[in-house]
Amino acid sequence: MDEGVALRIARNAVRQAMKQNGDDKQRAIRELQEMAKKDPQLNEAFTKAGYLDLESEQSVKH
């Protein structure tokens, strides 16, 4: 899975969780964690997207 696909999958999952949980971000996060435990592809997408987020933060700081 390349970075673009990972970001697309992760964004769609977050949108779905937020739509289902409204403004309750904590509940949405818990739901996303459960979804990632059950779906290896989503887990991989979150892992890659998290890495890209960290990479982006580090490039901004330097």
PQR file with spaces between the fields and no chain letter, atoms N, CA, C, O and H, PARSE charges and radii, in Angstrom:
ATOM       1  N    MET     1       0.857   -1.173    0.000 -0.4000 1.5000
ATOM       2  CA   MET     1       0.000    0.000    0.000 -0.0000 2.0000
ATOM       3  C    MET     1       0.901    1.232    0.000  0.5500 1.7000
ATOM       4  O    MET     1       1.788    1.375    0.841 -0.5500 1.4000
ATOM       5  N    ASP     2       0.651    2.115   -0.962 -0.4000 1.5000
ATOM       6  CA   ASP     2       1.461    3.333   -0.989 -0.0000 2.0000
ATOM       7  C    ASP     2       0.827    4.406   -0.094  0.5500 1.7000
ATOM       8  O    ASP     2      -0.271    4.225    0.431 -0.5500 1.4000
ATOM       9  H    ASP     2      -0.070    1.999   -1.645  0.4000 1.0000
ATOM      10  N    GLU     3       1.531    5.505    0.064 -0.4000 1.5000
ATOM      11  CA   GLU     3       1.101    6.537    1.006 -0.0000 2.0000
ATOM      12  C    GLU     3      -0.239    7.162    0.634  0.5500 1.7000
ATOM      13  O    GLU     3      -1.058    7.459    1.503 -0.5500 1.4000
ATOM      14  H    GLU     3       2.423    5.653   -0.362  0.4000 1.0000
ATOM      15  N    GLY     4      -0.454    7.358   -0.668 -0.4000 1.5000
ATOM      16  CA   GLY     4      -1.709    7.960   -1.115 -0.0000 2.0000
ATOM      17  C    GLY     4      -2.910    7.099   -0.770  0.5500 1.7000
ATOM      18  O    GLY     4      -3.932    7.606   -0.307 -0.5500 1.4000
ATOM      19  H    GLY     4       0.211    7.117   -1.374  0.4000 1.0000
ATOM      20  N    VAL     5      -2.788    5.805   -0.992 -0.4000 1.5000
ATOM      21  CA   VAL     5      -3.873    4.875   -0.662 -0.0000 2.0000
ATOM      22  C    VAL     5      -4.079    4.840    0.847  0.5500 1.7000
ATOM      23  O    VAL     5      -5.216    4.840    1.319 -0.5500 1.4000
ATOM      24  H    VAL     5      -1.957    5.393   -1.368  0.4000 1.0000
ATOM      25  N    ALA     6      -2.999    4.810    1.598 -0.4000 1.5000
ATOM      26  CA   ALA     6      -3.098    4.776    3.059 -0.0000 2.0000
ATOM      27  C    ALA     6      -3.828    6.012    3.578  0.5500 1.7000
ATOM      28  O    ALA     6      -4.698    5.902    4.442 -0.5500 1.4000
ATOM      29  H    ALA     6      -2.075    4.810    1.215  0.4000 1.0000
ATOM      30  N    LEU     7      -3.484    7.171    3.063 -0.4000 1.5000
ATOM      31  CA   LEU     7      -4.146    8.401    3.498 -0.0000 2.0000
ATOM      32  C    LEU     7      -5.632    8.394    3.144  0.5500 1.7000
ATOM      33  O    LEU     7      -6.465    8.823    3.942 -0.5500 1.4000
ATOM      34  H    LEU     7      -2.777    7.260    2.361  0.4000 1.0000
ATOM      35  N    ARG     8      -5.959    7.909    1.955 -0.4000 1.5000
ATOM      36  CA   ARG     8      -7.354    7.855    1.533 -0.0000 2.0000
ATOM      37  C    ARG     8      -8.169    6.937    2.444  0.5500 1.7000
ATOM      38  O    ARG     8      -9.268    7.295    2.869 -0.5500 1.4000
ATOM      39  H    ARG     8      -5.282    7.561    1.307  0.4000 1.0000
ATOM      40  N    ILE     9      -7.633    5.763    2.738 -0.4000 1.5000
ATOM      41  CA   ILE     9      -8.322    4.802    3.607 -0.0000 2.0000
ATOM      42  C    ILE     9      -8.494    5.383    5.006  0.5500 1.7000
ATOM      43  O    ILE     9      -9.576    5.296    5.586 -0.5500 1.4000
ATOM      44  H    ILE     9      -6.741    5.472    2.392  0.4000 1.0000
ATOM      45  N    ALA    10      -7.440    5.970    5.546 -0.4000 1.5000
ATOM      46  CA   ALA    10      -7.490    6.534    6.896 -0.0000 2.0000
ATOM      47  C    ALA    10      -8.485    7.690    6.968  0.5500 1.7000
ATOM      48  O    ALA    10      -9.274    7.771    7.909 -0.5500 1.4000
ATOM      49  H    ALA    10      -6.561    6.040    5.075  0.4000 1.0000
ATOM      50  N    ARG    11      -8.452    8.574    5.989 -0.4000 1.5000
ATOM      51  CA   ARG    11      -9.381    9.710    5.985 -0.0000 2.0000
ATOM      52  C    ARG    11     -10.830    9.245    5.909  0.5500 1.7000
ATOM      53  O    ARG    11     -11.692    9.775    6.610 -0.5500 1.4000
ATOM      54  H    ARG    11      -7.810    8.508    5.224  0.4000 1.0000
ATOM      55  N    ASN    12     -11.097    8.256    5.059 -0.4000 1.5000
ATOM      56  CA   ASN    12     -12.468    7.748    4.938 -0.0000 2.0000
ATOM      57  C    ASN    12     -12.948    7.150    6.251  0.5500 1.7000
ATOM      58  O    ASN    12     -14.096    7.357    6.642 -0.5500 1.4000
ATOM      59  H    ASN    12     -10.396    7.826    4.490  0.4000 1.0000
ATOM      60  N    ALA    13     -12.093    6.420    6.927 -0.4000 1.5000
ATOM      61  CA   ALA    13     -12.471    5.821    8.207 -0.0000 2.0000
ATOM      62  C    ALA    13     -12.753    6.897    9.250  0.5500 1.7000
ATOM      63  O    ALA    13     -13.708    6.782   10.017 -0.5500 1.4000
ATOM      64  H    ALA    13     -11.160    6.252    6.609  0.4000 1.0000
ATOM      65  N    VAL    14     -11.935    7.933    9.282 -0.4000 1.5000
ATOM      66  CA   VAL    14     -12.135    9.021   10.243 -0.0000 2.0000
ATOM      67  C    VAL    14     -13.441    9.750    9.936  0.5500 1.7000
ATOM      68  O    VAL    14     -14.211   10.058   10.846 -0.5500 1.4000
ATOM      69  H    VAL    14     -11.159    8.027    8.658  0.4000 1.0000
ATOM      70  N    ARG    15     -13.690   10.022    8.671 -0.4000 1.5000
ATOM      71  CA   ARG    15     -14.951   10.690    8.299 -0.0000 2.0000
ATOM      72  C    ARG    15     -16.152    9.855    8.732  0.5500 1.7000
ATOM      73  O    ARG    15     -17.124   10.385    9.271 -0.5500 1.4000
ATOM      74  H    ARG    15     -13.065    9.771    7.931  0.4000 1.0000
ATOM      75  N    GLN    16     -16.079    8.553    8.494 -0.4000 1.5000
ATOM      76  CA   GLN    16     -17.176    7.660    8.859 -0.0000 2.0000
ATOM      77  C    GLN    16     -17.394    7.667   10.376  0.5500 1.7000
ATOM      78  O    GLN    16     -18.531    7.756   10.839 -0.5500 1.4000
ATOM      79  H    GLN    16     -15.290    8.123    8.056  0.4000 1.0000
ATOM      80  N    ALA    17     -16.323    7.575   11.138 -0.4000 1.5000
ATOM      81  CA   ALA    17     -16.428    7.563   12.598 -0.0000 2.0000
ATOM      82  C    ALA    17     -16.982    8.881   13.125  0.5500 1.7000
ATOM      83  O    ALA    17     -17.800    8.887   14.045 -0.5500 1.4000
ATOM      84  H    ALA    17     -15.399    7.503   10.763  0.4000 1.0000
ATOM      85  N    MET    18     -16.546    9.986   12.554 -0.4000 1.5000
ATOM      86  CA   MET    18     -17.041   11.290   13.004 -0.0000 2.0000
ATOM      87  C    MET    18     -18.512   11.473   12.630  0.5500 1.7000
ATOM      88  O    MET    18     -19.284   12.056   13.390 -0.5500 1.4000
ATOM      89  H    MET    18     -15.882    9.981   11.807  0.4000 1.0000
ATOM      90  N    LYS    19     -18.885   10.979   11.475 -0.4000 1.5000
ATOM      91  CA   LYS    19     -20.284   11.071   11.050 -0.0000 2.0000
ATOM      92  C    LYS    19     -21.183   10.280   12.007  0.5500 1.7000
ATOM      93  O    LYS    19     -22.278   10.728   12.346 -0.5500 1.4000
ATOM      94  H    LYS    19     -18.257   10.505   10.858  0.4000 1.0000
ATOM      95  N    GLN    20     -20.725    9.124   12.432 -0.4000 1.5000
ATOM      96  CA   GLN    20     -21.514    8.274   13.315 -0.0000 2.0000
ATOM      97  C    GLN    20     -21.546    8.794   14.748  0.5500 1.7000
ATOM      98  O    GLN    20     -22.514    8.552   15.469 -0.5500 1.4000
ATOM      99  H    GLN    20     -19.836    8.760   12.157  0.4000 1.0000
ATOM     100  N    ASN    21     -20.508    9.501   15.169 -0.4000 1.5000
ATOM     101  CA   ASN    21     -20.395    9.919   16.560 -0.0000 2.0000
ATOM     102  C    ASN    21     -20.544   11.419   16.776  0.5500 1.7000
ATOM     103  O    ASN    21     -20.442   11.894   17.907 -0.5500 1.4000
ATOM     104  H    ASN    21     -19.721    9.698   14.584  0.4000 1.0000
ATOM     105  N    GLY    22     -20.779   12.150   15.729 -0.4000 1.5000
ATOM     106  CA   GLY    22     -20.978   13.592   15.870 -0.0000 2.0000
ATOM     107  C    GLY    22     -19.760   14.282   16.449  0.5500 1.7000
ATOM     108  O    GLY    22     -18.640   14.085   15.979 -0.5500 1.4000
ATOM     109  H    GLY    22     -20.862   11.763   14.811  0.4000 1.0000
ATOM     110  N    ASP    23     -19.982   15.084   17.465 -0.4000 1.5000
ATOM     111  CA   ASP    23     -18.894   15.866   18.065 -0.0000 2.0000
ATOM     112  C    ASP    23     -18.130   15.115   19.148  0.5500 1.7000
ATOM     113  O    ASP    23     -17.194   15.659   19.734 -0.5500 1.4000
ATOM     114  H    ASP    23     -20.892   15.244   17.847  0.4000 1.0000
ATOM     115  N    ASP    24     -18.515   13.881   19.419 -0.4000 1.5000
ATOM     116  CA   ASP    24     -17.862   13.100   20.476 -0.0000 2.0000
ATOM     117  C    ASP    24     -16.575   12.469   19.926  0.5500 1.7000
ATOM     118  O    ASP    24     -16.574   11.334   19.451 -0.5500 1.4000
ATOM     119  H    ASP    24     -19.276   13.439   18.943  0.4000 1.0000
ATOM     120  N    LYS    25     -15.492   13.232   20.003 -0.4000 1.5000
ATOM     121  CA   LYS    25     -14.221   12.788   19.423 -0.0000 2.0000
ATOM     122  C    LYS    25     -13.643   11.580   20.149  0.5500 1.7000
ATOM     123  O    LYS    25     -13.043   10.710   19.516 -0.5500 1.4000
ATOM     124  H    LYS    25     -15.493   14.155   20.389  0.4000 1.0000
ATOM     125  N    GLN    26     -13.811   11.513   21.446 -0.4000 1.5000
ATOM     126  CA   GLN    26     -13.285   10.372   22.207 -0.0000 2.0000
ATOM     127  C    GLN    26     -13.955    9.074   21.765  0.5500 1.7000
ATOM     128  O    GLN    26     -13.292    8.050   21.597 -0.5500 1.4000
ATOM     129  H    GLN    26     -14.298   12.219   21.960  0.4000 1.0000
ATOM     130  N    ARG    27     -15.267    9.123   21.580 -0.4000 1.5000
ATOM     131  CA   ARG    27     -15.993    7.932   21.119 -0.0000 2.0000
ATOM     132  C    ARG    27     -15.558    7.558   19.702  0.5500 1.7000
ATOM     133  O    ARG    27     -15.417    6.377   19.385 -0.5500 1.4000
ATOM     134  H    ARG    27     -15.806    9.954   21.716  0.4000 1.0000
ATOM     135  N    ALA    28     -15.347    8.559   18.856 -0.4000 1.5000
ATOM     136  CA   ALA    28     -14.899    8.300   17.486 -0.0000 2.0000
ATOM     137  C    ALA    28     -13.512    7.648   17.495  0.5500 1.7000
ATOM     138  O    ALA    28     -13.251    6.732   16.716 -0.5500 1.4000
ATOM     139  H    ALA    28     -15.461    9.518   19.114  0.4000 1.0000
ATOM     140  N    ILE    29     -12.641    8.114   18.360 -0.4000 1.5000
ATOM     141  CA   ILE    29     -11.293    7.538   18.457 -0.0000 2.0000
ATOM     142  C    ILE    29     -11.364    6.082   18.911  0.5500 1.7000
ATOM     143  O    ILE    29     -10.682    5.217   18.361 -0.5500 1.4000
ATOM     144  H    ILE    29     -12.853    8.859   18.993  0.4000 1.0000
ATOM     145  N    ARG    30     -12.188    5.823   19.911 -0.4000 1.5000
ATOM     146  CA   ARG    30     -12.338    4.431   20.381 -0.0000 2.0000
ATOM     147  C    ARG    30     -12.883    3.544   19.271  0.5500 1.7000
ATOM     148  O    ARG    30     -12.444    2.405   19.108 -0.5500 1.4000
ATOM     149  H    ARG    30     -12.742    6.526   20.357  0.4000 1.0000
ATOM     150  N    GLU    31     -13.841    4.067   18.506 -0.4000 1.5000
ATOM     151  CA   GLU    31     -14.394    3.303   17.398 -0.0000 2.0000
ATOM     152  C    GLU    31     -13.334    3.028   16.332  0.5500 1.7000
ATOM     153  O    GLU    31     -13.261    1.923   15.794 -0.5500 1.4000
ATOM     154  H    GLU    31     -14.197    4.991   18.638  0.4000 1.0000
ATOM     155  N    LEU    32     -12.522    4.025   16.033 -0.4000 1.5000
ATOM     156  CA   LEU    32     -11.447    3.854   15.053 -0.0000 2.0000
ATOM     157  C    LEU    32     -10.433    2.813   15.528  0.5500 1.7000
ATOM     158  O    LEU    32      -9.937    2.018   14.731 -0.5500 1.4000
ATOM     159  H    LEU    32     -12.581    4.922   16.470  0.4000 1.0000
ATOM     160  N    GLN    33     -10.130    2.820   16.817 -0.4000 1.5000
ATOM     161  CA   GLN    33      -9.202    1.826   17.354 -0.0000 2.0000
ATOM     162  C    GLN    33      -9.771    0.417   17.195  0.5500 1.7000
ATOM     163  O    GLN    33      -9.049   -0.510   16.828 -0.5500 1.4000
ATOM     164  H    GLN    33     -10.534    3.466   17.465  0.4000 1.0000
ATOM     165  N    GLU    34     -11.055    0.259   17.470 -0.4000 1.5000
ATOM     166  CA   GLU    34     -11.699   -1.050   17.317 -0.0000 2.0000
ATOM     167  C    GLU    34     -11.734   -1.474   15.849  0.5500 1.7000
ATOM     168  O    GLU    34     -11.501   -2.638   15.524 -0.5500 1.4000
ATOM     169  H    GLU    34     -11.642    1.012   17.768  0.4000 1.0000
ATOM     170  N    MET    35     -12.025   -0.524   14.974 -0.4000 1.5000
ATOM     171  CA   MET    35     -12.054   -0.829   13.545 -0.0000 2.0000
ATOM     172  C    MET    35     -10.676   -1.300   13.073  0.5500 1.7000
ATOM     173  O    MET    35     -10.568   -2.252   12.300 -0.5500 1.4000
ATOM     174  H    MET    35     -12.214    0.422   15.238  0.4000 1.0000
ATOM     175  N    ALA    36      -9.631   -0.627   13.543 -0.4000 1.5000
ATOM     176  CA   ALA    36      -8.269   -0.972   13.131 -0.0000 2.0000
ATOM     177  C    ALA    36      -7.855   -2.343   13.653  0.5500 1.7000
ATOM     178  O    ALA    36      -7.099   -3.055   12.993 -0.5500 1.4000
ATOM     179  H    ALA    36      -9.719    0.147   14.171  0.4000 1.0000
ATOM     180  N    LYS    37      -8.352   -2.724   14.848 -0.4000 1.5000
ATOM     181  CA   LYS    37      -8.042   -4.051   15.385 -0.0000 2.0000
ATOM     182  C    LYS    37      -8.656   -5.151   14.522  0.5500 1.7000
ATOM     183  O    LYS    37      -8.092   -6.236   14.385 -0.5500 1.4000
ATOM     184  H    LYS    37      -8.967   -2.146   15.385  0.4000 1.0000
ATOM     185  N    LYS    38      -9.815   -4.855   13.946 -0.4000 1.5000
ATOM     186  CA   LYS    38     -10.538   -5.862   13.162 -0.0000 2.0000
ATOM     187  C    LYS    38     -10.131   -5.884   11.689  0.5500 1.7000
ATOM     188  O    LYS    38     -10.343   -6.886   11.005 -0.5500 1.4000
ATOM     189  H    LYS    38     -10.274   -3.974   14.057  0.4000 1.0000
ATOM     190  N    ASP    39      -9.555   -4.799   11.198 -0.4000 1.5000
ATOM     191  CA   ASP    39      -9.237   -4.671    9.773 -0.0000 2.0000
ATOM     192  C    ASP    39      -7.740   -4.403    9.588  0.5500 1.7000
ATOM     193  O    ASP    39      -7.276   -3.285    9.810 -0.5500 1.4000
ATOM     194  H    ASP    39      -9.383   -3.986   11.753  0.4000 1.0000
ATOM     195  N    PRO    40      -6.993   -5.422    9.184 -0.5600 1.5000
ATOM     196  CA   PRO    40      -5.539   -5.250    9.020  0.2800 2.0000
ATOM     197  C    PRO    40      -5.173   -4.168    8.004  0.5500 1.7000
ATOM     198  O    PRO    40      -4.160   -3.488    8.164 -0.5500 1.4000
ATOM     199  N    GLN    41      -5.981   -4.007    6.970 -0.4000 1.5000
ATOM     200  CA   GLN    41      -5.689   -2.983    5.964 -0.0000 2.0000
ATOM     201  C    GLN    41      -5.840   -1.587    6.563  0.5500 1.7000
ATOM     202  O    GLN    41      -5.034   -0.698    6.287 -0.5500 1.4000
ATOM     203  H    GLN    41      -6.804   -4.560    6.840  0.4000 1.0000
ATOM     204  N    LEU    42      -6.864   -1.398    7.375 -0.4000 1.5000
ATOM     205  CA   LEU    42      -7.060   -0.110    8.032 -0.0000 2.0000
ATOM     206  C    LEU    42      -5.943    0.149    9.043  0.5500 1.7000
ATOM     207  O    LEU    42      -5.458    1.274    9.161 -0.5500 1.4000
ATOM     208  H    LEU    42      -7.519   -2.120    7.599  0.4000 1.0000
ATOM     209  N    ASN    43      -5.545   -0.873    9.759 -0.4000 1.5000
ATOM     210  CA   ASN    43      -4.435   -0.738   10.705 -0.0000 2.0000
ATOM     211  C    ASN    43      -3.160   -0.310    9.980  0.5500 1.7000
ATOM     212  O    ASN    43      -2.440    0.574   10.443 -0.5500 1.4000
ATOM     213  H    ASN    43      -5.939   -1.787    9.663  0.4000 1.0000
ATOM     214  N    GLU    44      -2.894   -0.940    8.855 -0.4000 1.5000
ATOM     215  CA   GLU    44      -1.710   -0.572    8.071 -0.0000 2.0000
ATOM     216  C    GLU    44      -1.823    0.867    7.570  0.5500 1.7000
ATOM     217  O    GLU    44      -0.840    1.608    7.575 -0.5500 1.4000
ATOM     218  H    GLU    44      -3.480   -1.658    8.479  0.4000 1.0000
ATOM     219  N    ALA    45      -3.018    1.257    7.140 -0.4000 1.5000
ATOM     220  CA   ALA    45      -3.226    2.622    6.654 -0.0000 2.0000
ATOM     221  C    ALA    45      -2.970    3.633    7.764  0.5500 1.7000
ATOM     222  O    ALA    45      -2.317    4.652    7.539 -0.5500 1.4000
ATOM     223  H    ALA    45      -3.816    0.654    7.136  0.4000 1.0000
ATOM     224  N    PHE    46      -3.488    3.354    8.971 -0.4000 1.5000
ATOM     225  CA   PHE    46      -3.247    4.265   10.095 -0.0000 2.0000
ATOM     226  C    PHE    46      -1.765    4.317   10.442  0.5500 1.7000
ATOM     227  O    PHE    46      -1.240    5.383   10.761 -0.5500 1.4000
ATOM     228  H    PHE    46      -4.018    2.526    9.154  0.4000 1.0000
ATOM     229  N    THR    47      -1.099    3.194   10.384 -0.4000 1.5000
ATOM     230  CA   THR    47       0.334    3.153   10.675 -0.0000 2.0000
ATOM     231  C    THR    47       1.100    4.013    9.681  0.5500 1.7000
ATOM     232  O    THR    47       1.946    4.815   10.076 -0.5500 1.4000
ATOM     233  H    THR    47      -1.526    2.327   10.125  0.4000 1.0000
ATOM     234  N    LYS    48       0.808    3.850    8.393 -0.4000 1.5000
ATOM     235  CA   LYS    48       1.503    4.635    7.373 -0.0000 2.0000
ATOM     236  C    LYS    48       1.139    6.116    7.472  0.5500 1.7000
ATOM     237  O    LYS    48       2.006    6.979    7.342 -0.5500 1.4000
ATOM     238  H    LYS    48       0.120    3.198    8.073  0.4000 1.0000
ATOM     239  N    ALA    49      -0.131    6.409    7.701 -0.4000 1.5000
ATOM     240  CA   ALA    49      -0.555    7.807    7.810 -0.0000 2.0000
ATOM     241  C    ALA    49       0.081    8.452    9.033  0.5500 1.7000
ATOM     242  O    ALA    49       0.472    9.618    8.979 -0.5500 1.4000
ATOM     243  H    ALA    49      -0.836    5.707    7.807  0.4000 1.0000
ATOM     244  N    GLY    50       0.191    7.719   10.131 -0.4000 1.5000
ATOM     245  CA   GLY    50       0.850    8.240   11.325 -0.0000 2.0000
ATOM     246  C    GLY    50       2.310    8.517   11.077  0.5500 1.7000
ATOM     247  O    GLY    50       2.844    9.521   11.548 -0.5500 1.4000
ATOM     248  H    GLY    50      -0.127    6.771   10.175  0.4000 1.0000
ATOM     249  N    TYR    51       2.961    7.640   10.346 -0.4000 1.5000
ATOM     250  CA   TYR    51       4.363    7.831   10.006 -0.0000 2.0000
ATOM     251  C    TYR    51       4.520    9.081    9.144  0.5500 1.7000
ATOM     252  O    TYR    51       5.438    9.875    9.346 -0.5500 1.4000
ATOM     253  H    TYR    51       2.527    6.824    9.964  0.4000 1.0000
ATOM     254  N    LEU    52       3.610    9.244    8.180 -0.4000 1.5000
ATOM     255  CA   LEU    52       3.685   10.416    7.320 -0.0000 2.0000
ATOM     256  C    LEU    52       3.454   11.688    8.117  0.5500 1.7000
ATOM     257  O    LEU    52       4.082   12.712    7.847 -0.5500 1.4000
ATOM     258  H    LEU    52       2.864    8.599    8.016  0.4000 1.0000
ATOM     259  N    ASP    53       2.553   11.632    9.103 -0.4000 1.5000
ATOM     260  CA   ASP    53       2.296   12.781    9.957 -0.0000 2.0000
ATOM     261  C    ASP    53       3.544   13.142   10.753  0.5500 1.7000
ATOM     262  O    ASP    53       3.905   14.315   10.849 -0.5500 1.4000
ATOM     263  H    ASP    53       2.044   10.801    9.323  0.4000 1.0000
ATOM     264  N    LEU    54       4.200   12.140   11.321 -0.4000 1.5000
ATOM     265  CA   LEU    54       5.429   12.373   12.065 -0.0000 2.0000
ATOM     266  C    LEU    54       6.508   12.940   11.150  0.5500 1.7000
ATOM     267  O    LEU    54       7.216   13.875   11.522 -0.5500 1.4000
ATOM     268  H    LEU    54       3.907   11.187   11.242  0.4000 1.0000
ATOM     269  N    GLU    55       6.630   12.378    9.965 -0.4000 1.5000
ATOM     270  CA   GLU    55       7.612   12.831    9.000 -0.0000 2.0000
ATOM     271  C    GLU    55       7.352   14.292    8.639  0.5500 1.7000
ATOM     272  O    GLU    55       8.289   15.081    8.514 -0.5500 1.4000
ATOM     273  H    GLU    55       6.055   11.618    9.663  0.4000 1.0000
ATOM     274  N    SER    56       6.094   14.645    8.473 -0.4000 1.5000
ATOM     275  CA   SER    56       5.712   16.010    8.133 -0.0000 2.0000
ATOM     276  C    SER    56       6.063   16.966    9.269  0.5500 1.7000
ATOM     277  O    SER    56       6.586   18.053    9.023 -0.5500 1.4000
ATOM     278  H    SER    56       5.333   14.004    8.575  0.4000 1.0000
ATOM     279  N    GLU    57       5.782   16.573   10.507 -0.4000 1.5000
ATOM     280  CA   GLU    57       6.121   17.421   11.664 -0.0000 2.0000
ATOM     281  C    GLU    57       7.616   17.657   11.741  0.5500 1.7000
ATOM     282  O    GLU    57       8.059   18.775   12.004 -0.5500 1.4000
ATOM     283  H    GLU    57       5.358   15.690   10.707  0.4000 1.0000
ATOM     284  N    GLN    58       8.394   16.612   11.512 -0.4000 1.5000
ATOM     285  CA   GLN    58       9.833   16.741   11.635 -0.0000 2.0000
ATOM     286  C    GLN    58      10.389   17.631   10.541  0.5500 1.7000
ATOM     287  O    GLN    58      11.333   18.382   10.785 -0.5500 1.4000
ATOM     288  H    GLN    58       8.033   15.704   11.298  0.4000 1.0000
ATOM     289  N    SER    59       9.830   17.568    9.345 -0.4000 1.5000
ATOM     290  CA   SER    59      10.346   18.399    8.271 -0.0000 2.0000
ATOM     291  C    SER    59      10.008   19.871    8.495  0.5500 1.7000
ATOM     292  O    SER    59      10.745   20.748    8.044 -0.5500 1.4000
ATOM     293  H    SER    59       9.063   16.957    9.147  0.4000 1.0000
ATOM     294  N    VAL    60       8.916   20.149    9.177 -0.4000 1.5000
ATOM     295  CA   VAL    60       8.539   21.517    9.483 -0.0000 2.0000
ATOM     296  C    VAL    60       9.443   22.093   10.566  0.5500 1.7000
ATOM     297  O    VAL    60       9.796   23.272   10.519 -0.5500 1.4000
ATOM     298  H    VAL    60       8.317   19.437    9.543  0.4000 1.0000
ATOM     299  N    LYS    61       9.822   21.262   11.547 -0.4000 1.5000
ATOM     300  CA   LYS    61      10.640   21.735   12.660 -0.0000 2.0000
ATOM     301  C    LYS    61      12.073   22.022   12.252  0.5500 1.7000
ATOM     302  O    LYS    61      12.756   22.801   12.917 -0.5500 1.4000
ATOM     303  H    LYS    61       9.536   20.305   11.584  0.4000 1.0000
ATOM     304  N    HIS    62      12.550   21.406   11.163 -0.4000 1.5000
ATOM     305  CA   HIS    62      13.948   21.567   10.785 -0.0000 2.0000
ATOM     306  C    HIS    62      14.158   22.670    9.811  0.5500 1.7000
ATOM     307  O    HIS    62      15.290   22.923    9.399 -0.5500 1.4000
ATOM     308  H    HIS    62      11.996   20.773   10.623  0.4000 1.0000
